[in-house]
Amino acid sequence: MPPPEWDDLRRVPDLRCEGSGWRNDAVATRRRLLVHLATIRPGVWHRREDLVAAIRRHDPDFQRSDGIYTTWYIRRSHESTYLLGFEHWDEVEGALLRFLIAGPLHWLGALDIGASGHGETAGEHGPLDTLRVTSQGAAWLAGQPHRVNAPPPAPIRGGRFQRICAPQRGRVRSLSGGALHAVGGQPARFPLSHHADRATPRRGRRRHGRPRAGLPARGHPGACAGQRGAGTGKSRKLK
């Protein structure tokens, strides 16, 4: 079985995975983590480190089914020593969990992240060290459809090939009259490619390039993978 296109462990910013004699199973790791997330009550804020500690206590081998910690050649980007042995669990497994929480799971809308003591969502002041499962995330984890009853989003307009503002964790809902309708999240800036600057289609014609939004199917191998793609003008399908 070929490795997935997106390997979360190799995307952790501070880690470097080296050598060809070992392989991790990114898909199995995601599935194990989603099982734990499904036990968390939606809408309630929790300390991120409490979740990391609970997984270390109850399921430390969530990404190493053989329980062996001396065969993966992983080091921190600024160090030459490999992190071999269970004593480096927090530096490898813990780092992976923190990346998944603040990265793919948040980008997909399954988790909100915030600062302890305030409950702010991402983008506010303070360290982002808390999390909560969103209603969308809870429905996804349970394999159920999710509907959002929200007021119509305000359009965000940008000139030809100009930078425009759009929510960092939001979704483009539609293209209408040259406006991008975006939902949720904090403002972020990104450039549009020339492919995105198209005239409004004539009446009766089919619209092309309408973006699809939302979480991937619960059983999809890339269910816990995501990428911001900002500044590329393209979207990337992750497997």
C-alpha positions as CSV (number, residue, x, y, z in Angstrom):
1,M,0.0,0.0,0.0
2,P,1.6,3.3,-1.0
3,P,2.0,6.0,1.7
4,P,-0.7,8.8,1.7
5,E,0.1,12.0,-0.1
6,W,-0.2,13.9,3.2
7,D,1.8,12.5,6.0
8,D,1.0,14.5,9.2
9,L,4.2,13.4,11.1
10,R,6.4,14.7,8.3
11,R,4.5,18.0,8.4
12,V,5.2,18.8,12.0
13,P,7.3,22.1,11.7
14,D,10.0,21.3,14.2
15,L,10.6,17.7,13.4
16,R,12.7,16.1,10.7
17,C,12.0,12.5,9.7
18,E,15.0,10.7,8.1
19,G,16.0,7.3,6.8
20,S,14.1,4.9,4.6
21,G,14.0,1.8,6.8
22,W,10.9,2.7,8.6
23,R,7.3,3.8,7.8
24,N,4.5,5.3,9.9
25,D,0.9,4.7,9.1
26,A,-0.7,8.2,8.9
27,V,-4.2,7.0,8.1
28,A,-4.3,4.5,11.1
29,T,-3.0,7.3,13.3
30,R,-5.7,9.7,12.3
31,R,-8.4,7.1,12.9
32,R,-7.1,6.3,16.4
33,L,-7.1,10.1,17.2
34,L,-10.6,10.6,15.9
35,V,-11.8,7.8,18.2
36,H,-10.5,9.8,21.2
37,L,-12.0,13.1,19.9
38,A,-15.4,11.5,19.6
39,T,-15.5,11.0,23.3
40,I,-15.2,14.8,24.0
41,R,-18.3,16.7,24.8
42,P,-18.9,19.2,22.0
43,G,-18.9,23.0,22.8
44,V,-16.9,22.6,26.0
45,W,-13.4,24.1,26.3
46,H,-10.6,21.8,27.4
47,R,-6.9,22.4,27.9
48,R,-4.9,21.1,25.0
49,E,-2.3,19.6,27.3
50,D,-4.9,17.7,29.2
51,L,-5.9,15.9,26.0
52,V,-2.3,15.2,25.1
53,A,-1.7,13.8,28.6
54,A,-4.8,11.6,28.5
55,I,-3.7,10.1,25.2
56,R,-0.3,9.4,26.6
57,R,-1.8,7.7,29.6
58,H,-4.4,5.6,27.9
59,D,-3.2,5.1,24.3
60,P,0.5,6.1,24.1
61,D,1.1,3.8,21.1
62,F,-1.6,5.5,18.9
63,Q,0.8,5.9,16.0
64,R,3.2,3.0,16.8
65,S,1.1,-0.2,16.9
66,D,4.2,-2.3,17.7
67,G,5.1,-0.1,20.7
68,I,8.7,0.1,19.6
69,Y,10.3,3.6,20.0
70,T,13.8,2.9,18.8
71,T,13.4,2.4,15.0
72,W,12.1,5.8,13.8
73,Y,14.8,8.3,12.9
74,I,13.3,11.6,13.9
75,R,15.1,14.6,15.2
76,R,14.3,18.2,16.0
77,S,15.2,20.6,13.2
78,H,17.9,22.4,15.2
79,E,19.4,19.3,16.7
80,S,21.4,16.3,15.3
81,T,20.5,13.8,18.0
82,Y,17.6,11.4,17.1
83,L,14.7,11.2,19.4
84,L,14.9,7.4,20.2
85,G,13.1,5.9,23.2
86,F,9.8,6.4,24.9
87,E,11.3,9.2,27.0
88,H,10.9,11.4,23.9
89,W,7.2,10.7,23.5
90,D,6.2,14.3,24.2
91,E,8.7,15.6,21.6
92,V,7.4,13.3,18.9
93,E,3.9,12.0,19.6
94,G,3.0,15.1,21.7
95,A,4.3,17.4,18.9
96,L,2.2,15.5,16.4
97,L,-0.9,15.8,18.5
98,R,-0.4,19.6,18.9
99,F,0.1,20.0,15.2
100,L,-3.1,18.1,14.3
101,I,-5.1,20.1,16.8
102,A,-3.9,23.5,15.7
103,G,-3.5,22.5,12.1
104,P,-5.7,20.0,10.1
105,L,-8.5,19.5,12.7
106,H,-8.8,23.3,13.1
107,W,-8.5,24.1,9.4
108,L,-11.3,21.6,8.7
109,G,-13.6,23.2,11.3
110,A,-13.7,20.1,13.5
111,L,-12.0,22.0,16.4
112,D,-12.0,25.5,17.7
113,I,-8.8,26.6,19.4
114,G,-8.5,29.4,22.0
115,A,-6.6,30.9,24.9
116,S,-7.0,29.6,28.4
117,G,-9.1,31.7,30.7
118,H,-10.7,33.6,27.8
119,G,-12.2,31.1,25.4
120,E,-11.3,33.2,22.4
121,T,-11.2,31.6,19.1
122,A,-8.1,31.6,17.0
123,G,-6.6,35.0,16.2
124,E,-7.1,36.6,19.6
125,H,-4.3,37.6,22.0
126,G,-2.6,34.9,24.2
127,P,-1.3,31.4,23.6
128,L,-3.8,29.1,21.9
129,D,-3.7,26.3,24.4
130,T,-7.4,25.3,24.6
131,L,-9.7,23.4,22.3
132,R,-13.3,22.5,21.9
133,V,-15.1,20.2,19.4
134,T,-17.5,22.2,17.2
135,S,-21.0,21.1,16.4
136,Q,-19.8,20.5,12.8
137,G,-16.9,18.4,14.1
138,A,-19.2,16.4,16.4
139,A,-21.6,15.5,13.6
140,W,-18.6,14.6,11.4
141,L,-17.1,12.3,14.1
142,A,-20.5,10.6,14.5
143,G,-20.9,10.2,10.8
144,Q,-24.0,12.4,10.7
145,P,-24.9,15.2,8.4
146,H,-24.5,18.7,9.7
147,R,-26.6,21.8,8.9
148,V,-25.8,25.3,9.9
149,N,-28.6,27.8,10.5
150,A,-26.7,31.1,10.0
151,P,-27.7,34.5,8.6
152,P,-26.6,35.2,5.0
153,P,-22.8,36.0,5.0
154,A,-21.6,39.4,4.0
155,P,-19.9,39.6,0.7
156,I,-16.2,40.4,0.5
157,R,-15.3,42.3,-2.7
158,G,-11.9,42.5,-4.3
159,G,-10.6,44.1,-7.5
160,R,-9.0,42.3,-10.4
161,F,-6.1,40.2,-9.2
162,Q,-6.0,42.1,-5.9
163,R,-5.6,40.7,-2.4
164,I,-8.9,40.3,-0.6
165,C,-9.9,39.4,2.9
166,A,-11.5,36.0,3.6
167,P,-12.0,34.0,6.9
168,Q,-9.0,31.9,7.8
169,R,-11.2,29.0,8.8
170,G,-14.2,30.0,6.7
171,R,-15.6,28.6,3.5
172,V,-16.4,30.3,0.2
173,R,-20.1,29.8,-0.2
174,S,-20.9,31.2,-3.6
175,L,-19.8,33.6,-6.4
176,S,-22.3,36.3,-7.2
177,G,-21.9,39.6,-8.9
178,G,-18.1,39.4,-8.6
179,A,-18.3,38.9,-4.8
180,L,-17.0,36.1,-2.7
181,H,-19.4,35.1,0.1
182,A,-17.3,33.7,3.0
183,V,-18.5,32.2,6.3
184,G,-16.9,32.1,9.7
185,G,-13.3,32.4,11.0
186,Q,-10.9,35.3,11.4
187,P,-9.7,37.5,8.5
188,A,-6.8,36.3,6.4
189,R,-5.3,37.7,3.2
190,F,-4.5,35.8,0.0
191,P,-4.1,36.5,-3.7
192,L,-6.5,35.4,-6.4
193,S,-5.2,33.7,-9.5
194,H,-6.4,34.9,-12.9
195,H,-8.6,31.7,-13.0
196,A,-10.7,33.1,-10.2
197,D,-11.5,36.4,-12.0
198,R,-14.4,35.5,-14.2
199,A,-17.4,37.4,-15.2
200,T,-20.8,36.4,-13.8
201,P,-22.2,33.7,-16.1
202,R,-25.2,34.5,-18.2
203,R,-28.7,33.4,-17.2
204,G,-29.3,29.8,-18.0
205,R,-25.7,28.9,-18.3
206,R,-24.1,26.5,-15.8
207,R,-21.6,28.0,-13.4
208,H,-18.1,26.4,-13.4
209,G,-15.6,26.3,-10.6
210,R,-18.0,26.7,-7.7
211,P,-16.0,25.6,-4.6
212,R,-17.1,22.7,-2.5
213,A,-16.8,23.2,1.3
214,G,-17.0,21.1,4.4
215,L,-15.3,18.2,6.1
216,P,-14.4,15.0,4.1
217,A,-16.4,11.9,4.6
218,R,-15.8,10.4,8.1
219,G,-14.3,7.2,6.7
220,H,-12.1,8.8,4.1
221,P,-8.4,8.0,4.5
222,G,-7.5,11.7,4.5
223,A,-10.2,12.6,7.1
224,C,-7.8,14.4,9.4
225,A,-5.7,16.0,6.8
226,G,-5.8,19.6,5.5
227,Q,-3.8,22.3,3.9
228,R,-4.2,26.0,3.7
229,G,-3.2,26.5,0.1
230,A,-3.1,30.3,0.7
231,G,-1.4,32.2,-2.0
232,T,-1.5,29.5,-4.6
233,G,-4.9,30.3,-6.2
234,K,-5.5,26.5,-6.4
235,S,-7.0,23.9,-4.1
236,R,-5.3,20.6,-3.4
237,K,-7.1,17.4,-2.9
238,L,-5.5,15.3,-0.1
239,K,-5.7,11.6,0.0
